[in-house]
Each structure stands twice: as structure tokens, then as C-alpha cells.
Amino acid sequence: LRVALHGADPRERSAAEHLIACFCRGNPDGQITLASTIAPVAGPSGGPDATPDTFGGELVCALVSSGSSSASAASGAAGGYGG
């Protein structure tokens, strides 16, 4: 997920997004695994700038951070999810 959100190379970001989408598309177990990591958790420092500790937590943070390139990349990756 971090490569999809923050990778320097556009091809690498695209490949990471594709990998995430392929893992979740048509894979109920993968979707459940991802959903189970979305619960809000405190980051290592617990402060306002704390980094989420889970894949789902990081995805949600990227989706809700408005106006950032991370939000745009996350919404693109999230758009590939579904059963």
C-alpha cells in the first residue's frame, strides 16, 4: 500500500495498485482480511500525526485526507475492490 500511495515511480505505483485490486477482487477472504484491519487504532506515538499501524488504517487515512495525491491514489486502488 505504501508503494501505491507514495512510490516515486508511476509504473511501480500502478503495479502496486493492481496487486492490491487483484488480491481483493473476487476474493472474499482477502476482502474480510482487509476489512478487519480498518478498525481505528492509535499509531505508535498516539499523537495527531501518528501513522496507522494497519493496512486498512493507512488506506482509510489516505482516503480521508482531502486534496492529497495519496487520497487520489488510494481511491484509485480502492475502486478495484469488490466481490
Buried (B, 14 or more C-beta within 10 A) or exposed (E): BEBBBEBEEEEEBBBBBEBBBEBBEEBEEBBEBBEEBBEEEEBEEEEEEBEBEBBBBBBBBBBEEEEEEBBEBBEBBBEBBEE
